[in-house]
Amino acid sequence: MKILSIGDLHLGKIVNGYSLLTHQIESLNQVKKALRDHQVDLLMITGDLYDRAIPPKEAIKVFDNFLNDVLKENIKVSYIAGNHDSYERTSFLSDVLKGTSLFIGKEFDQTIDSFTLKEGNQTYRFYLIPFMPYQYVREILNDDSIDCFQKSYEAMLKTIELNDNEINLLMTHAFIGHAGTNPEVSDSEKTLAVGGLDFVDSQLFEAFDYTLLGHIHKPQSVYYDNVRYTGSIYKYSFSEETHQKSMLLLEINSKEDIKQTLIPIHMSKEWHTLSMSFDEIINNEALISKHQNDYVRIRLTDEIDVSDGVARLKQRFLYLMEFSYQKDAEFVSLGGAVTDQLAKDMLNKENPEKTMRSLFIEFSRTQANLELDEVDLKIVEETIEELIRGNNDEN
């Protein structure tokens, strides 16, 4: 049997005011080509179909079209909800669709949801665990000892007994490491719980013939070669700029014969960090030509602020997302219409009230598509004043 796995689609994601939906469609088109080229039997999607629980209609349409295209090729599909998804929305009609070519993982309810496929004399059983807070599992099992994700997975896995005569595969969406060592993360993944409560040890999955994971955006195995994060289909932050995005092809002939191949996903628009002086950048036509249409962040090494530096760089790099000086600690996120003055306000360490006000206005405009009126701004300013006053009182 041939299985192709992808995950962390985050359809509808917007970064610094830029919609990534066009790039996500490009990645999904490559997935459809790989499904055809490799004559895949089953596509498995490891969660985070959308970037938020109530996705925009455009993102829903993209996923709907993608599913229809795949199913028309007589390829079976299975997916689960991730922590960004609404389980109620992604699992709609899951019971009705059982017995068709679409298998949607239901939330845990005394036992783990599963389905089987047969190929010749071989039976394949697929266990599906969508993202679920450990508090939910604690309530379902009425077990107050479940106080972290590790214990919730231990409890869920105890409800099933694997059949050694079947090839057993698990798909889940969680923060999986090994022996206290975390997977390699990026800054675009949401923390599932504070204080290490989200950690689940990959040793729990030793009995499965293969475990497919969602949540972490970099493709990687977790200690065992058969426990693997498929990674995201596109880059969602500069912490992912060195990632080679890919889809995972499994060719399973028996428990002892599982071949895995990473198929690269190519980006038409890359992510790059440039760190040099203003003159070294602005006078380098080859560099500008290479990256002017990529998503770029720039860290200037100049000791003195460059007059209208951001505005001049924005003219040459059409998708300048973040900016900083090396002498400053942090990058500033730039929306599509950010002004040079706004960037200076954000970098103004002498005036934290002005900085916070500007950041709030820009965040509301680029991330929530909201323009704050005078009443809103007054509330923001009063809140900032209280925060600064409280911080000063503590110091």
C-alpha positions in Angstrom: 0.0 0.0 0.0 1.2 3.5 -0.8 0.4 6.3 1.6 1.2 10.0 1.2 1.2 12.1 4.3 1.1 15.9 4.6 0.2 18.2 7.5 -0.1 21.6 9.0 -1.8 23.2 6.0 -2.8 26.3 8.0 -5.1 27.4 5.1 -6.0 31.0 5.3 -2.9 32.0 7.2 -2.0 35.7 7.1 1.5 36.9 8.1 2.1 40.6 8.6 -0.9 41.4 6.4 0.1 39.1 3.6 -2.2 36.2 2.7 -0.4 33.0 2.0 -3.3 31.2 0.3 -1.9 31.5 -3.2 1.3 29.7 -2.0 -0.7 27.1 -0.1 -2.6 26.3 -3.3 0.7 25.9 -5.2 1.8 23.4 -2.5 -1.5 21.5 -2.7 -1.1 21.3 -6.5 2.2 19.6 -6.0 0.6 17.2 -3.6 -2.0 16.3 -6.2 0.7 15.7 -8.8 2.6 13.4 -6.4 -0.6 11.4 -5.6 -1.0 10.8 -9.3 2.7 10.2 -10.2 3.2 7.7 -7.4 -0.2 6.0 -7.7 -1.0 6.6 -4.0 -3.8 4.6 -2.3 -4.4 6.9 0.7 -3.7 10.5 1.6 -3.3 11.2 5.3 -3.4 14.8 6.7 -2.1 15.2 10.2 -4.1 18.2 11.3 -4.2 22.0 11.3 -6.2 22.1 8.1 -6.9 25.8 8.8 -5.1 28.5 10.6 -7.9 29.3 12.9 -11.0 27.7 14.3 -13.4 29.8 12.2 -11.5 29.9 8.8 -12.3 32.4 6.0 -14.6 31.1 3.3 -11.8 31.3 0.8 -9.7 28.8 2.8 -12.7 26.5 3.2 -13.2 26.6 -0.6 -9.6 25.7 -1.3 -9.7 22.7 1.0 -13.1 21.6 -0.4 -11.7 21.8 -4.0 -8.6 19.9 -3.0 -10.5 17.1 -1.4 -12.9 16.8 -4.4 -9.9 16.7 -6.8 -8.2 13.9 -4.8 -11.3 11.8 -4.2 -12.2 12.0 -8.0 -8.9 10.2 -8.6 -10.2 7.3 -6.5 -7.7 8.1 -3.8 -8.8 7.6 -0.2 -8.3 10.5 2.3 -8.1 10.6 6.1 -7.5 13.6 8.2 -7.7 14.8 11.8 -8.2 18.1 13.5 -5.2 20.0 14.9 -5.0 22.6 17.7 -5.7 25.4 15.2 -8.9 23.7 14.0 -12.4 23.5 15.3 -13.1 19.8 15.9 -16.8 20.3 15.4 -16.3 21.8 12.0 -13.6 19.5 10.7 -15.4 16.3 11.9 -18.8 17.2 10.4 -20.5 14.2 8.9 -17.7 11.9 10.0 -20.1 9.1 10.9 -22.1 9.5 7.7 -19.0 9.3 5.6 -17.7 6.1 7.2 -17.6 3.4 4.5 -16.8 5.9 1.8 -13.4 7.0 0.7 -13.1 9.8 3.3 -12.2 8.9 6.9 -12.3 11.8 9.4 -10.9 11.2 12.9 -13.4 11.6 15.7 -12.5 12.8 19.1 -11.7 10.3 21.8 -14.8 8.8 23.4 -13.8 5.9 25.6 -11.8 4.5 22.8 -9.6 5.7 19.9 -11.3 6.1 16.5 -10.0 3.8 13.8 -10.7 2.4 10.3 -9.3 -0.5 8.3 -8.3 -1.0 4.7 -7.5 -4.3 3.0 -5.0 -5.1 0.3 -4.8 -8.7 -0.8 -4.6 -10.7 2.4 -3.1 -7.9 4.4 -5.3 -5.7 6.8 -4.2 -2.2 7.6 -5.6 -0.5 10.7 -5.4 3.2 11.1 -5.9 4.8 14.6 -6.8 8.5 14.6 -6.3 10.8 17.5 -7.1 14.5 16.7 -5.8 17.2 19.0 -7.5 17.1 22.3 -6.6 19.0 25.5 -5.7 16.6 28.3 -8.5 18.1 30.4 -11.0 16.7 27.9 -9.6 13.2 28.2 -9.6 13.5 32.0 -13.3 14.4 31.9 -14.3 11.6 29.4 -12.5 9.0 31.5 -13.4 10.6 34.8 -9.8 10.2 35.9 -8.4 13.1 38.0 -4.9 11.7 37.7 -4.7 12.9 34.1 -3.0 16.2 34.6 -0.8 16.4 31.4 -0.8 15.3 27.8 1.6 12.4 28.5 -0.9 10.9 30.9 -3.8 11.5 28.6 -2.1 9.6 25.8 -1.2 6.8 28.1 -4.8 6.5 29.1 -6.1 6.6 25.6 -3.7 4.0 24.3 -4.7 1.7 27.1 -8.2 1.5 25.6 -7.0 -0.4 22.5 -5.3 -3.7 21.9 -3.2 -3.9 18.7 -3.7 -7.0 16.5 -0.2 -8.3 15.6 -1.7 -9.8 12.4 -2.6 -6.3 11.2 -0.3 -3.4 10.1 -1.1 -0.8 12.7 -0.6 2.9 12.0 -1.4 5.9 14.2 -2.0 9.5 13.2 -2.1 12.2 15.8 -1.5 15.9 16.4 0.6 16.7 19.5 4.0 17.8 20.9 6.0 14.7 20.7 9.6 14.3 21.9 11.7 11.6 23.5 13.2 11.1 26.9 12.8 14.7 27.8 14.3 16.0 24.5 12.0 18.2 22.5 11.6 18.1 18.7 13.1 20.9 16.7 10.5 23.7 16.8 9.9 27.0 15.1 8.3 30.2 16.4 5.1 29.6 14.3 3.8 26.8 16.4 1.4 27.5 19.2 2.4 26.2 22.6 -0.2 23.5 23.6 0.3 23.9 27.4 2.7 25.7 29.7 5.3 24.2 32.0 6.0 21.2 29.9 2.5 19.7 30.3 2.2 19.4 26.5 5.2 16.9 26.2 4.4 13.4 25.0 7.2 10.7 24.8 7.5 8.9 21.5 8.2 5.7 23.4 4.4 5.4 23.8 4.2 4.6 20.1 6.7 1.8 19.9 4.1 -0.9 19.3 2.8 0.8 16.2 4.3 0.0 12.8 4.3 3.7 11.9 3.2 6.9 13.6 2.4 10.0 11.6 2.6 13.3 13.5 1.2 16.8 13.1 1.9 20.1 14.9 5.7 20.7 14.4 6.5 22.4 11.1 9.9 21.0 10.3 9.9 17.5 8.9 11.7 15.2 11.3 11.6 11.8 13.0 11.3 11.6 16.7 14.0 9.2 18.0 12.4 6.3 16.2 12.6 6.2 12.4 9.0 5.2 12.2 7.7 8.1 14.3 7.7 11.2 12.1 6.4 14.7 11.8 5.5 15.4 8.2 6.0 19.2 8.6 4.0 22.0 7.1 3.3 22.5 3.4 4.7 26.0 3.4 6.9 28.3 5.4 5.1 30.3 8.0 7.9 32.4 9.7 11.5 33.3 9.3 12.4 30.6 11.8 11.4 28.1 9.0 13.5 29.7 6.2 16.0 26.9 6.2 13.4 24.1 6.2 13.0 21.9 3.2 9.3 21.4 3.1 8.2 18.0 1.9 5.5 15.3 1.8 6.1 11.8 3.1 5.6 8.8 0.9 5.2 5.4 2.6 5.3 2.2 0.6 4.2 -0.6 3.0 4.7 -4.2 1.9 4.8 -5.8 5.4 5.6 -4.9 9.0 9.2 -5.4 8.2 9.2 -3.7 4.8 8.2 -0.1 5.1 10.0 2.3 2.7 9.7 6.0 3.4 10.6 8.8 0.9 10.5 12.6 1.4 9.2 14.3 -1.7 10.3 18.0 -1.7 7.7 20.8 -1.9 9.1 23.7 -3.9 8.4 27.4 -3.1 7.8 30.0 -5.8 8.4 32.7 -3.1 11.1 32.0 -0.5 11.9 33.5 2.9 15.3 35.2 3.5 17.1 37.1 6.2 19.6 39.7 5.1 22.1 41.1 7.6 24.5 43.8 6.4 24.8 47.6 6.2 22.2 49.7 4.3 24.7 50.6 1.6 25.7 47.0 1.1 22.1 46.1 0.5 20.8 49.1 -1.5 23.8 49.1 -3.9 23.8 45.4 -4.6 21.6 45.0 -7.6 22.2 41.3 -7.9 21.0 40.8 -4.4 17.9 43.0 -4.9 17.0 41.2 -8.1 17.3 37.8 -6.5 15.1 38.6 -3.4 12.9 41.5 -4.4 9.9 39.2 -4.8 10.7 37.0 -1.8 9.5 37.5 1.8 12.4 39.3 3.4 13.6 40.5 6.8 16.5 42.9 7.0 18.9 43.5 9.9 21.0 46.6 9.3 24.5 46.6 10.8 24.7 50.4 10.7 25.6 52.0 14.0 23.5 55.1 13.1 19.9 54.9 12.0 19.5 55.5 8.2 17.2 58.3 7.3 14.0 56.9 5.7 15.7 53.5 5.7 12.6 51.4 5.9 10.8 53.3 3.2 13.8 53.1 0.8 14.2 49.4 1.4 10.4 48.8 0.9 10.8 50.3 -2.6 13.4 47.7 -3.5 12.0 44.7 -1.6 8.3 44.4 -2.3 7.7 42.0 0.5 9.8 43.3 3.3 8.2 41.8 6.4 10.5 42.5 9.3 13.2 45.1 10.0 15.8 45.8 12.7 19.1 47.3 13.5 21.8 44.9 14.8 22.2 47.2 17.8 18.6 46.6 18.7 17.4 43.3 20.1 14.3 42.5 18.2 12.8 42.6 14.7 9.8 44.8 14.0 7.0 43.2 12.0 6.1 45.4 9.0 2.6 45.3 7.4 2.2 45.9 3.7 1.5 49.6 4.3 3.8 50.3 7.2 5.5 53.8 7.2 9.0 54.6 8.1 7.7 56.8 10.9 5.7 53.9 12.3 8.8 51.7 12.2 10.7 54.4 14.1 7.9 54.5 16.6 8.1 50.8 17.1 11.8 50.9 17.6 11.6 53.9 20.0 12.9 52.5 23.3 12.6 55.9 24.9 8.8 56.0 24.5 7.2 52.7 25.4 3.7 54.1 25.4 4.0 55.3 21.8 5.6 52.0 20.8 2.8 49.9 22.3 0.1 52.2 20.8 1.7 51.9 17.3 2.1 48.1 17.6 -1.6 47.7 18.7 -2.8 49.9 15.8 -0.7 48.0 13.3 -1.7 44.6 14.7 -5.4 45.5 14.5 -5.1 46.7 10.9 -3.0 43.9 9.5 -4.1 40.9 11.5 -7.7 41.6 12.3 -8.5 44.0 9.5 -9.8 46.6 12.0 -9.4 50.4 12.0 -9.6 51.7 15.5 -11.8 54.8 16.1 -11.2 57.5 18.7 -13.2 55.6 21.4 -11.1 52.4 20.8 -7.8 54.4 20.8 -8.8 56.0 24.1 -9.4 52.6 25.7 -6.1 51.4 24.3 -4.2 54.4 25.6 -5.8 54.1 29.1 -4.9 50.4 29.2 -1.3 51.1 28.2 -1.0 53.8 30.8 -2.2 51.4 33.5 0.3 48.7 32.3 3.2 51.1 32.4 2.2 52.6 35.7 1.9 49.1 37.2 5.3 48.1 35.8 6.9 51.2 37.3 5.2 50.5 40.6 6.7 47.0 40.7 10.2 48.4 39.9 
